[in-house]
Amino acid sequence: MVFYRKYRPQTIADLDSSAVREKLFSVLAKDTHHAFLFTGPKGLGKTSTARIIAKVVNCESKETIEPCNVCEQCVSITNGTNMDVLEIDAASNRGIDEIRELKEKIRLAPLAAKKKVYIIDEVHMLTTEAFNALLKTLEEPPSHAMFILCTTEPHKIPATILSRCLHINFNLATDDEIVRSLKRVAAGEKITIDDDALYAIARMADGGFRDGVKILEEVSLGANKGTITKESFENSYKTANILLHVVNLFVALKEQNIKKGLEIVKELVGQGVDIKFFIYQVLVNLHKKLLEKLEVEEATSPDNVSFTVDEIKVLVELFSGAYQDMKYAVLPQLPLELAIIEWCQQEKGTEEAKETNAPKGPTDSGVTVSSLRKQVGTIKKIQALYGEKPAVKEEKKHIETTTVELMHASPNGEITKEWLDVLWKSIIAEMKKHNHTIAGVLRGCALKSYDNKVLTIQTNYKFHQERLDDMKTRDALMNVCKLLTGKDVSVEVELKK
């Protein structure tokens, strides 16, 4: 990350996002706001832009809007030594006591600068009480104070705070904007790289300036001071044959061939391919297939594999979930493998075939999950799953009675191993209808025990445990258990030792 820190933008004109550049030039030419809110994904330059604004309002030169970057104020802000520009990490200073201390200090005049500038990063981490305390300061700030709030999660910012800030959103960068950033870095480091290689890096950066510069830095270390071409970049990052692997994976998914799909992943890992980048390419090609299917674009896909629109929607959901799950994964390829398994194990055929093959309890009642769904209706099922109260108390009682009949262990109420196997398969089957990713996680876990009151799930990986411990996931599991057993069941998740 040396390159990124070294070549951070130092003026508004340096900013690689054209939308942000234009917005700031327009705003700062008219007046200086006392509070800004910068939102957008990580790695887009929110904090760097905050420092530039701090220089703009404190620069000792008055010739232009831009900071001069040579006066004492500009230099100290760039170096991070200015006593009047304070950067606060809200993740570590999120309580009301810290904000109260800030309120007391903000009333003091700046030591040397014209304005005290408070840059609060990850501001969404503040507690409710801290937000309330900050609100009072934003409502009546001293004339010498300015706030710049930065966050990757704007939906967690209270509306009262939003209404008192000038909001600037940092969108994901375009390939052209990332290339502009990379060229600035390459020129500074005297790296010779052709445009094709720059655009290949930009596509891999997934819309982030920081990720793009990081990739350029890694590639340059192995370039031996020669020209970096698209071919040398692809060889360095093992991306040259990715499209072929994507095509082969689509074939395996179409055939629902788990072995073939997992062998492709194994080959990718063996070649040192970036799995996250591979999933990204899978999603890019699924998007292309969707547009072609809807006749928005001409058919130019490099394969003859055809999926329906509904199939593409499910695949996008699965692989998007795998992409997100990678940050928690002990093994980078595991979320991808689970997505492949989940898709390939989905039921085939007509609704009649599904009902015929649905798992039954060890009793001879012949009642299946599908037949239960027909009895209670789709609306009641959703109510049971998500905890919504039925409109009439008698309806709720009817649902519970029906579900009890579905999962009766035996005439004497004994819980057998066979019945537990059916219960576990039924839980996964029900979850799959509402969240394919969670169903995929459950397939990698085991039902440890059930005693009519508590159902214990055992996981092999910590990231599985964290995923299932999520409040919404746990509530959904409890409601599925109630749907299948007719009982209020607590769900516990433990990591296998």
C-alpha positions, -999 to +999 in steps of 0.1 A: +000+000+000+031+023-003+020+036-037-015+045-025-003+065+005+025+081-016+002+092-044-030+103-027-046+132-044-034+166-030-057+190-048-093+189-061-080+186-096-060+155-086-093+137-076-099+109-101-137+109-097-150+134-122-184+137-104-167+145-070-143+170-087-172+189-103-193+189-071-165+203-050-154+230-074-191+241-076-197+240-038-164+256-027-166+284-053-198+297-036-195+291+001-179+268+027-203+245+045-198+237+081-205+200+077-199+175+049-210+139+047-190+116+023-205+082+016-195+054-006-176+020-007-141+018+007-111+027-013-126+056-033-107+085-016-132+098+009-106+105+036-081+119+011-108+143-002-116+153+034-079+163+039-080+183+007-110+203+019-092+209+052-063+224+032-087+245+011-102+262+041-069+267+059-045+275+030-026+307+035-027+315-002-059+332-016-051+330-053-074+301-062-098+276-047-072+250-048-047+246-019-012+257-027+005+227-009+035+248+000+024+270+029+028+259+065-008+249+069-010+228+037+023+210+044+013+201+080-021+188+069-005+167+042+020+153+067-007+147+093+009+170+119-016+199+119-030+203+155-062+219+142-071+191+118-082+160+138-090+126+123-112+105+145-119+068+140-155+064+151-151+026+154-127+032+183-143+064+197-180+056+194-193+065+228-211+096+242-181+104+264-158+109+234-183+131+216-189+152+248-151+157+250-151+168+214-179+193+221-159+208+249-127+211+229-144+224+197-153+257+215-117+266+218-102+287+190-078+270+165-041+271+175-028+284+142-053+275+114-083+295+103-107+266+110-107+235+132-116+205+110-129+173+125-127+143+101-147+115+116-142+082+097-167+053+098-191+077+115-219+051+113-202+033+142-213+060+167-239+050+193-273+065+193-264+086+223-232+098+206-252+108+175-276+128+196-247+146+212-231+153+178-264+166+164-264+194+190-230+205+178-239+203+142-270+225+148-250+253+164-214+249+155-188+276+163-178+297+133-143+284+134-153+247+132-160+223+104-170+186+103-164+161+076-181+128+082-171+097+062-189+063+060-194+032+039-228+026+054-250+058+049-282+039+058-270+038+094-268+076+096-298+092+114-319+114+092-313+143+116-276+142+109-281+138+072-302+169+070-275+190+085-247+180+062-238+186+026-239+150+012-215+139-015-217+103-027-186+086-040-197+061-066-176+032-077-150+044-101-152+038-139-124+020-157-114+053-172-112+070-138-091+042-124-067+043-154-063+080-148-053+073-112-029+045-123-012+067-149-005+093-122+011+066-100+030+050-129+045+084-140+056+091-104+073+057-101+086+057-137+067+025-145+063+017-182+029+001-187+007+000-218-030+010-218-043-025-223-026-036-191-039-005-173-075-013-183-070-050-174-060-038-139-089-014-138-114-042-145-098-063-118-100-034-093-138-037-091-144+000-090-119+009-063-090+033-066-071+017-037-075-018-050-063-007-085-031+010-071-024-020-049-026-044-079-003-020-099+022-020-071+022-058-069+026-062-106+054-036-108+075-055-082+078-085-105+082-066-137+120-063-136+118-027-148+105-039-182+074-027-199+042-042-183+019-055-210-015-070-208+001-105-214+026-100-186-001-088-163-023-118-170+006-141-165+014-125-132-022-127-120-030-160-137-060-145-155-054-154-191-074-186-191-102-174-167-127-170-195-122-206-205-127-217-169-159-196-167-173-213-198-164-248-184-181-239-152-213-229-170-213-263-187-209-280-154-237-259-139-260-267-168-253-304-164-256-300-126-223-319-124-209-313-089-177-332-095-169-313-127-176-280-111-154-287-080-126-299-103-126-265-121-123-248-087-094-271-077-076-264-110-080-226-104-066-229-069-037-250-082-029-223-108-029-196-082-059-178-097-075-151-076-109-167-067-126-134-060-117-122-094-129-155-109-163-151-092-165-115-105-159-128-140-187-154-135-211-126-125-200-104-154-208-132-178-241-140-161-251-104-165-242-105-201-263-137-206-292-120-189-291-090-212-288-113-242-317-134-230-339-103-227-327-091-261-311-059-247-278-069-262-268-090-292-257-126-284-219-126-283-213-149-254-183-172-260-203-204-252-235-221-262-247-227-226-282-213-222-300-206-189-335-193-184-340-158-169-351-175-136-320-197-136-298-167-142-314-149-113-307-178-089-271-181-101-265-144-096-278-147-061-257-177-053-224-163-067-231-128-053-234-145-019-202-164-025-184-132-034-195-115-002-188-146+020-151-147+008-141-120+034-151-144+062-139-176+046-110-196+060-105-211+026-111-186-002-125-212-025-150-226+000-179-202-007-176-208-044-177-246-039-208-242-017-225-222-044-217-248-070-230-276-047-261-257-039-270-252-075-262-287-086-282-303-058-314-283-065-344-304-073-352-311-109-384-318-127-420-308-123-438-299-091-453-334-091-419-350-092-407-328-064-436-338-042-430-375-050-393-372-040-398-350-010-384-366+022-410-383+045-410-390+081-405-425+095-443-428+100-466-439+072-486-407+072-472-397+037-473-360+046-446-340+029-433-305+032-449-298-002-483-311+009-480-291+041-474-260+019-506-268+000-526-272+032-516-240+049-511-218+018-483-196+008-493-166+029-494-186+061-460-202+053-444-167+049-460-156+082-446-186+100-411-181+084-408-144+092-427-142+124-457-121+112-487-127+133-517-142+115-548-120+112-569-145+132-558-165+162-577-196+149-556-196+117-523-197+137-537-227+157-545-245+125-510-240+111-494-254+143-517-285+143-508-292+107-471-289+112-472-312+143-488-338+121-461-334+095-431-341+118-445-366+144-416-388+153-435-419+161-468-429+176-452-428+211-433-395+204-399-411+204-372-391+184-352-415+163-320-409+143-340-415+111-365-388+120-337-364+128-322-370+094-355-362+078-359-331+100-325-318+090-331-323+053-365-306+056-350-276+073-325-272+045-352-277+019-374-250+035-345-225+039-335-231+003-368-217-009-360-184+008-323-181+010-300-202-012-269-190+005-280-200+040-292-233+027-257-239+012-241-231+046-264-255+063-254-283+039-218-279+053-231-282+089-247-310+109-277-314+132-260-323+166-291-327+187-328-319+192-349-324+223-382-308+214-370-275+229-335-268+216-320-276+182-282-275+181-264-271+148-227-279+147-204-261+122-169-269+110-159-233+103-161-201+123-175-181+094-204-206+091-211-201+128-211-163+124-234-165+094-259-187+112-257-166+144-269-136+126-302-124+142-323-126+110-309-160+101-315-174+136-351-161+136-357-177+102-343-210+114-365-209+145-396-202+124-387-230+100-384-254+130-418-242+142-433-247+108-420-283+106-425-294+143-453-272+156-432-263+186-413-231+197-378-243+193-346-224+203-317-227+179-281-229+190-250-229+168-216-243+180-182-247+164-169-282+162-138-285+184 
